Amino acid sequence: MNNKNLILIPLLSSFFVLLILVPVFYNVQVAGRSMLLLQRFWNYGGVLEIFLLSVYSFLLTKLMLKDQNKARNIAWSIFSICFFGQFLAGLIFCDQCLMTGKLHFPIPALIIGGPIYRSQIGFMTILFISTLLISGSAWCSQLCYFGAIENYFTNRKKTKHNKNSIKIRFTLFIFFIVIVLILRIFKVSNFYASILAIIFVIGAFFVIFIYSRKKGKMFHCTYYCPIGFIVSLYSKIYPIKVKINNSCDLCGKCVYVCKYSSISLDKNSKNMQITFGCTNCGDCINVCHVQAISYSFYNKQKPNLKNFWIVLTVVLHATFLAFARI
């Protein structure tokens, strides 16, 4: 990539971050509070936060263009640290760090479980749906605060693709929805619902720290989390996907690097194929030595689409740093 694009493309990210955050700063409040955290502590804090995030998006885009895998992991970790850091600060001593001033369990499953139980859509649900529509499966590989934790504790290991993974994921998803519906229908109190939520969280950490760590794959994201199943379903109709063409020499590096076990050998065509659960993370693109893998738009491979995808995900990441709080 030439030096001109290394400046122009990051500038696009900065511009779109400004385009989103400036109107929000002037026009949107939640529970009478500014959506921007620094503005809650200082009259000009929102302006400073917008400036810092625009500069951050410029630098992150530049790093993404050079090494997408490394930059994605760094950004993902930063987001998770900021998210849980604000949550703990709000829990312990400063409710200004909470979006609404009210505490909720910080687990992705409650983004869908909470609205079903309460018959009320919360801010994180709106943010999730908006992100899903815009970026498809990028939620699971770049924006989910729980996914970043699991990503840190998993080492890449070659794991066979489970042919029954869709059935297993669907079964677990339906089981979760049924449990939440039962809680609502029988009007189970918040106390007992909270106990079940805590048990679910413990289960999530067990999967991450024991099973995912041992197997080296994202089993919480790909099996346990109901949000992950919704994301994978929507990704089937989302126009931007990762595609492998016929120049693949079956070296298997992409299978090894995929933490979501979403690449397997098609025994009929004798070619590698992207399967259910791909999160468009791009790790496989970076390791392909014959450039057989790239992003596609409506099944047509377009190498330059990678630049668009990077800008899109960086802008979402930067705005998430501003908005995504309990």
Rosetta blueprint (number, residue, H / E / L):
1 M L
2 N L
3 N L
4 K L
5 N H
6 L H
7 I H
8 L H
9 I H
10 P H
11 L H
12 L H
13 S H
14 S H
15 F H
16 F H
17 V H
18 L H
19 L H
20 I H
21 L H
22 V H
23 P H
24 V H
25 F H
26 Y H
27 N H
28 V L
29 Q E
30 V E
31 A L
32 G L
33 R E
34 S E
35 M L
36 L L
37 L L
38 L H
39 Q H
40 R H
41 F L
42 W L
43 N L
44 Y L
45 G H
46 G H
47 V H
48 L H
49 E H
50 I H
51 F H
52 L H
53 L H
54 S H
55 V H
56 Y H
57 S H
58 F H
59 L H
60 L H
61 T H
62 K H
63 L H
64 M H
65 L H
66 K H
67 D L
68 Q H
69 N H
70 K H
71 A H
72 R H
73 N H
74 I H
75 A H
76 W H
77 S H
78 I H
79 F H
80 S H
81 I H
82 C H
83 F H
84 F H
85 G H
86 Q H
87 F H
88 L H
89 A H
90 G H
91 L H
92 I H
93 F L
94 C L
95 D H
96 Q H
97 C H
98 L L
99 M L
100 T L
101 G L
102 K L
103 L L
104 H L
105 F L
106 P L
107 I L
108 P L
109 A L
110 L H
111 I H
112 I H
113 G H
114 G H
115 P H
116 I H
117 Y H
118 R H
119 S L
120 Q L
121 I L
122 G L
123 F H
124 M H
125 T H
126 I H
127 L H
128 F H
129 I H
130 S H
131 T H
132 L H
133 L H
134 I H
135 S H
136 G L
137 S L
138 A H
139 W H
140 C H
141 S H
142 Q H
143 L H
144 C L
145 Y H
146 F H
147 G H
148 A H
149 I H
150 E H
151 N H
152 Y H
153 F H
154 T L
155 N L
156 R L
157 K L
158 K L
159 T L
160 K L
161 H L
162 N L
163 K L
164 N L
165 S H
166 I H
167 K H
168 I H
169 R H
170 F H
171 T H
172 L H
173 F H
174 I H
175 F H
176 F H
177 I H
178 V H
179 I H
180 V H
181 L H
182 I H
183 L H
184 R H
185 I H
186 F L
187 K L
188 V L
189 S L
190 N H
191 F H
192 Y H
193 A H
194 S H
195 I H
196 L H
197 A H
198 I H
199 I H
200 F H
201 V H
202 I H
203 G H
204 A H
205 F H
206 F H
207 V H
208 I H
209 F H
210 I H
211 Y H
212 S H
213 R H
214 K H
215 K H
216 G L
217 K L
218 M L
219 F H
220 H H
221 C H
222 T H
223 Y H
224 Y H
225 C L
226 P H
227 I H
228 G H
229 F H
230 I H
231 V H
232 S H
233 L H
234 Y H
235 S H
236 K L
237 I L
238 Y L
239 P L
240 I E
241 K E
242 V E
243 K E
244 I E
245 N L
246 N L
247 S L
248 C L
249 D L
250 L L
251 C L
252 G L
253 K H
254 C H
255 V H
256 Y H
257 V H
258 C L
259 K L
260 Y L
261 S L
262 S L
263 I E
264 S E
265 L E
266 D E
267 K L
268 N L
269 S L
270 K L
271 N E
272 M E
273 Q E
274 I E
275 T L
276 F L
277 G L
278 C L
279 T L
280 N L
281 C L
282 G L
283 D H
284 C H
285 I H
286 N H
287 V H
288 C L
289 H L
290 V L
291 Q L
292 A L
293 I E
294 S E
295 Y E
296 S E
297 F E
298 Y L
299 N L
300 K E
301 Q E
302 K L
303 P L
304 N L
305 L H
306 K H
307 N H
308 F H
309 W H
310 I H
311 V H
312 L H
313 T H
314 V H
315 V H
316 L H
317 H H
318 A H
319 T H
320 F H
321 L H
322 A H
323 F H
324 A L
325 R L
326 I L
